[in-house]
Amino acid sequence: SDLQKQEERGELLQPLLFVSLVLCSVLLYFKVSLMDPGFVKAEEEQGGKSEEQSTMIPQVPGNVKMRLCGYCMVRQPMRARHCQLCQHCVRRYDHHCPWIENCVGEKNHRLFMVYLSVQLVVLLWGVHIAWSGLYFEQSWHWLRHNILLLVSFLLIVIFTIVVLLLLVSHLYLISCNTTTWEFMSHHRISYLRHSELENPFDQGIILNLWRFFC
């Protein structure tokens, strides 16, 4: 493969960079999966409007009140939702990701996007490496000796497509300043159902991206 040829020639920069990206991806995985996604704590309850409602979205009707969660008995800020798997309410809840066994919310959503981006780079590079090691022959002898590499290549391609679609879909939702939960359950959410606008959080693509990433 390309990496083997570069190692034989003493060109270790690209192999070291690839290994570094893999290690970075693993560290990001553990960081995102273990960190607090933005759990709502009882001592953080606010009697007035949330920051989202008072400063960012004046279009939301003022009569929308903070809802008392029936599971953990805390008042949910706007855009929060209770996750029955995590047994907590999560601020700006996006979704519960089985991949990381954690919720994606206010505190870890940005890092989740970084993780997906690094993971996509690693997978694309992995596809290139696996492809460089394949040479096709129409014989059972070739298939027996290359079946593991061929299966690995197909699996990497599948994971690459999944990560790419997930990253693109999240970038689209971020550019609209909405979450996966709000996008999928618009008709069930009171502050969206009673709003005159379809998405009262939307402030334009540039400002939405700026507020999320910066």
C-alpha positions, 0 to 999 in steps of 0.5 A: 500500500501507499503507507508501506511504500512511504515507510520503506522510503523513510517518508514517515510524515504521512503515516504519523499524521494518519496515526495522529488523526486516528488517536485524535478521533479516539480521544474526541470520541471519549471526550464527547461520550463522557462529557456533560451534554448540558444537563439541567440541574435543579439549582440552575432553574430560573423563574423568568425567561431563558436566555434563548427566549429573552435575547435571541428569539423575540419572535417567540410568544411571551406566554410560553412558560417553562415546562415542569419535567414529569420525570426529573421534576425540574423546570425545563428551559426553552429547547430542553428535553428529557432523555429517558436513556440518560435520565436527565433533561438536556439543554438545547437537546439535539438527540441521543446518539447510540454511537457515543452512548450520550446525548448531544446537547448545548455543551457538547454539540460543537465538539460532536461536530469536530469529532464527526469532521475528524472521523470523516477525514480518517475514514476517507483516508482509510478508503484511500489506503484500502483501495491502494492495497487492492488489485483485482483478479478474477480468480478464487485464489485472489479472492481467498487471499484478499477477502479480508481487505475487500470486506474492510474496504466495503465496511469503511465505505459504508461508515464513510457514507453514514458519517458524511450524511450525518455531518451534512445533515447536522450542518444543515440544521445548524445553518437553520438554527434548529435541532434534530428534535425540533426538526422531527417533532415541530408539531409537538413543541409548544414554543414552535407550535404557537409561534407565528414563524415556522422557525423563530430561532432562525437568524440567517445562515451566516449568523446561525453558523457564527453563533453556533461555532463562535 
